């Protein structure tokens, strides 16, 4: 793979990981989210931090 495509592939992989993580967090049943102290409304922020750091 050329050096041109490596950063594009890395960004696409991170975006896919972000979307999957966000989906999983949003899909948690309410009682599970509560047990884990997760606010499902903050799924986007939590997924962003988990994948991209911050």
DSSP file (Angstrom, degrees, kcal/mol; ACC not computed):
  #  RESIDUE AA STRUCTURE BP1 BP2  ACC     N-H-->O    O-->H-N    N-H-->O    O-->H-N    TCO  KAPPA ALPHA  PHI   PSI    X-CA   Y-CA   Z-CA
    1    1 A X              0   0    0      0, 0.0     2,-0.0     0, 0.0     5,-0.0   0.000 360.0 360.0 360.0 137.1    0.0    0.0    0.0
    2    2 A X    >>  -     0   0    0      1,-0.1     4,-1.2     4,-0.0     3,-0.8  -0.313 360.0-112.5 -75.1 160.4    1.4    3.4   -0.9
    3    3 A X  H 3> S+     0   0    0      1,-0.2     4,-0.7     2,-0.2    -1,-0.1   0.731 114.1  65.6 -65.5 -20.6    2.1    6.0    1.8
    4    4 A X  H 3> S+     0   0    0      1,-0.2     4,-0.6     2,-0.1    -1,-0.2   0.892 105.6  41.2 -66.2 -39.4   -0.7    8.1    0.3
    5    5 A X  H <> S+     0   0    0     -3,-0.8     4,-2.7     1,-0.2     5,-0.2   0.696  95.4  78.9 -86.4 -19.7   -3.4    5.6    1.3
    6    6 A X  H  X S+     0   0    0     -4,-1.2     4,-2.4     1,-0.2     5,-0.2   0.920  96.1  44.9 -58.4 -47.9   -2.1    4.6    4.8
    7    7 A X  H  X S+     0   0    0     -4,-0.7     4,-2.3     1,-0.2    -1,-0.2   0.881 113.5  51.5 -64.9 -34.6   -3.5    7.7    6.5
    8    8 A X  H  X S+     0   0    0     -4,-0.6     4,-2.2     2,-0.2    -2,-0.2   0.908 110.8  47.7 -65.8 -41.3   -6.8    7.3    4.7
    9    9 A X  H  X S+     0   0    0     -4,-2.7     4,-2.3     2,-0.2    -2,-0.2   0.909 111.1  51.0 -65.6 -41.6   -7.1    3.7    5.8
   10   10 A X  H  X S+     0   0    0     -4,-2.4     4,-2.2    -5,-0.2    -2,-0.2   0.908 111.1  48.3 -62.7 -42.3   -6.2    4.6    9.4
   11   11 A X  H  X S+     0   0    0     -4,-2.3     4,-2.5     1,-0.2    -1,-0.2   0.906 111.3  50.2 -64.9 -41.1   -8.9    7.3    9.5
   12   12 A X  H  X S+     0   0    0     -4,-2.2     4,-2.2     1,-0.2    -2,-0.2   0.889 110.5  49.8 -64.5 -39.1  -11.5    5.0    8.0
   13   13 A X  H  X S+     0   0    0     -4,-2.3     4,-2.2     2,-0.2    -1,-0.2   0.902 111.8  47.7 -66.8 -40.9  -10.6    2.3   10.6
   14   14 A X  H  X S+     0   0    0     -4,-2.2     4,-2.6     2,-0.2    -2,-0.2   0.905 110.9  51.5 -66.5 -40.2  -10.9    4.8   13.4
   15   15 A X  H  X S+     0   0    0     -4,-2.5     4,-2.6     2,-0.2    -2,-0.2   0.912 110.4  49.0 -62.7 -41.9  -14.2    6.1   12.1
   16   16 A X  H  X S+     0   0    0     -4,-2.2     4,-2.3     2,-0.2    -1,-0.2   0.902 111.5  49.2 -63.9 -40.9  -15.6    2.6   11.9
   17   17 A X  H  X S+     0   0    0     -4,-2.2     4,-2.5     2,-0.2    -2,-0.2   0.894 111.0  50.7 -65.0 -39.5  -14.4    1.8   15.4
   18   18 A X  H  X S+     0   0    0     -4,-2.6     4,-2.7     2,-0.2     5,-0.2   0.939 111.3  47.3 -62.0 -48.1  -16.1    5.1   16.6
   19   19 A X  H  X S+     0   0    0     -4,-2.6     4,-2.3     1,-0.2    -2,-0.2   0.901 113.7  47.6 -63.4 -41.0  -19.4    4.2   15.0
   20   20 A X  H  X S+     0   0    0     -4,-2.3     4,-2.5     2,-0.2    -1,-0.2   0.924 113.2  47.8 -65.5 -44.3  -19.4    0.7   16.4
   21   21 A X  H  X S+     0   0    0     -4,-2.5     4,-2.5     2,-0.2    -2,-0.2   0.919 112.3  49.5 -62.9 -44.2  -18.5    1.9   19.9
   22   22 A X  H  X S+     0   0    0     -4,-2.7     4,-2.4     1,-0.2    -1,-0.2   0.913 111.3  49.8 -60.8 -43.4  -21.2    4.6   19.7
   23   23 A X  H  X S+     0   0    0     -4,-2.3     4,-1.7    -5,-0.2    -2,-0.2   0.920 110.7  49.2 -62.0 -44.5  -23.8    2.0   18.5
   24   24 A X  H  X S+     0   0    0     -4,-2.5     4,-0.7     1,-0.2    -2,-0.2   0.924 112.2  47.9 -62.0 -44.9  -22.9   -0.4   21.3
   25   25 A X  H >< S+     0   0    0     -4,-2.5     3,-0.7     1,-0.2    -1,-0.2   0.899 113.1  47.8 -64.8 -39.9  -23.2    2.3   24.0
   26   26 A X  H 3< S+     0   0    0     -4,-2.4    -1,-0.2     1,-0.2    -2,-0.2   0.792 109.6  55.0 -69.0 -26.6  -26.5    3.5   22.6
   27   27 A X  H 3< S+     0   0    0     -4,-1.7    -1,-0.2    -5,-0.2    -2,-0.2   0.545  78.0 117.4 -86.8  -7.5  -27.8   -0.1   22.5
   28   28 A X  S << S-     0   0    0     -3,-0.7    12,-0.1    -4,-0.7    -3,-0.0  -0.348  74.3-110.0 -60.5 135.7  -27.2   -1.0   26.1
   29   29 A X     >  -     0   0    0      1,-0.1     4,-2.6     4,-0.0     3,-0.4  -0.357  30.9-112.4 -60.7 149.9  -30.3   -1.8   28.0
   30   30 A X  H  > S+     0   0    0      1,-0.2     4,-2.5     2,-0.2     5,-0.2   0.879 115.3  51.4 -55.4 -43.5  -31.1    0.9   30.6
   31   31 A X  H  > S+     0   0    0      2,-0.2     4,-2.2     1,-0.2    -1,-0.2   0.863 111.1  48.0 -66.8 -34.1  -30.4   -1.3   33.6
   32   32 A X  H  > S+     0   0    0     -3,-0.4     4,-2.0     2,-0.2    -2,-0.2   0.928 111.8  49.2 -69.7 -45.0  -27.0   -2.3   32.2
   33   33 A X  H  <>S+     0   0    0     -4,-2.6     5,-3.2     1,-0.2     4,-0.3   0.904 112.2  49.5 -59.9 -40.9  -26.0    1.2   31.5
   34   34 A X  H ><5S+     0   0    0     -4,-2.5     3,-1.2    -5,-0.2    -1,-0.2   0.917 108.8  51.8 -65.0 -43.6  -27.1    2.3   35.0
   35   35 A X  H 3<5S+     0   0    0     -4,-2.2    -1,-0.2     1,-0.3    -2,-0.2   0.858 113.9  44.3 -60.4 -35.3  -25.1   -0.6   36.6
   36   36 A X  T 3<5S-     0   0    0     -4,-2.0    -1,-0.3     2,-0.1    -2,-0.2   0.397 113.2-120.2 -89.6   2.4  -22.0    0.6   34.6
   37   37 A X  T < 5 +     0   0    0     -3,-1.2     2,-0.5    -4,-0.3    -3,-0.2   0.905  62.4 148.9  58.5  44.6  -22.7    4.2   35.4
   38   38 A X      < -     0   0    0     -5,-3.2     2,-0.8    -6,-0.1    -1,-0.2  -0.936  43.4-146.8-112.6 128.1  -23.0    5.1   31.7
   39   39 A X    >   -     0   0    0     -2,-0.5     3,-2.1     1,-0.2   -14,-0.0  -0.844   7.6-155.9 -91.1 110.6  -25.2    7.8   30.5
   40   40 A X  G >  S+     0   0    0     -2,-0.8     3,-1.4     1,-0.3     4,-0.2   0.750  90.8  66.1 -62.7 -22.3  -26.4    6.6   27.1
   41   41 A X  G 3  S+     0   0    0      1,-0.3     3,-0.3     2,-0.1    -1,-0.3   0.724  98.6  54.1 -69.3 -19.6  -27.1   10.2   26.0
   42   42 A X  G <> S+     0   0    0     -3,-2.1     4,-2.5     1,-0.2    -1,-0.3   0.117  73.2 116.1 -98.3  20.2  -23.3   10.8   26.2
   43   43 A X  H <> S+     0   0    0     -3,-1.4     4,-2.6     1,-0.2     5,-0.2   0.871  72.0  53.3 -59.6 -40.0  -22.5    7.9   23.9
   44   44 A X  H  > S+     0   0    0     -3,-0.3     4,-2.3     2,-0.2    -1,-0.2   0.935 112.1  43.8 -62.6 -46.1  -21.0   10.1   21.2
   45   45 A X  H  > S+     0   0    0      2,-0.2     4,-2.4     1,-0.2     5,-0.2   0.923 114.9  49.0 -65.1 -44.1  -18.6   11.8   23.6
   46   46 A X  H  X S+     0   0    0     -4,-2.5     4,-2.3     1,-0.2    -2,-0.2   0.901 112.5  47.7 -63.7 -41.3  -17.6    8.5   25.3
   47   47 A X  H  X S+     0   0    0     -4,-2.6     4,-2.2    -5,-0.2     5,-0.3   0.899 110.6  52.2 -66.7 -40.1  -17.0    6.8   21.9
   48   48 A X  H  X>S+     0   0    0     -4,-2.3     4,-2.7    -5,-0.2     5,-0.6   0.920 112.3  44.8 -62.1 -44.7  -15.0    9.7   20.7
   49   49 A X  H  X5S+     0   0    0     -4,-2.4     4,-1.2     3,-0.2    -1,-0.2   0.901 112.9  51.9 -66.7 -40.2  -12.7    9.6   23.8
   50   50 A X  H  <5S+     0   0    0     -4,-2.3    -2,-0.2    -5,-0.2    -1,-0.2   0.875 122.6  28.7 -64.4 -37.5  -12.4    5.8   23.6
   51   51 A X  H  <5S+     0   0    0     -4,-2.2    -2,-0.2    -5,-0.1    -3,-0.2   0.899 134.5  25.7 -92.0 -46.0  -11.4    5.8   20.0
   52   52 A X  H  <5S-     0   0    0     -4,-2.7    -3,-0.2    -5,-0.3    -2,-0.2   0.595 100.4-131.9 -97.8 -12.2   -9.6    9.1   19.4
   53   53 A X     <<       0   0    0     -4,-1.2    -1,-0.2    -5,-0.6    -2,-0.1  -0.161 360.0 360.0  84.1 174.4   -8.4    9.8   22.9
   54   54 A X              0   0    0     -5,-0.1    -5,-0.1    -4,-0.1    -4,-0.1   0.471 360.0 360.0 132.2 360.0   -8.8   13.0   24.7
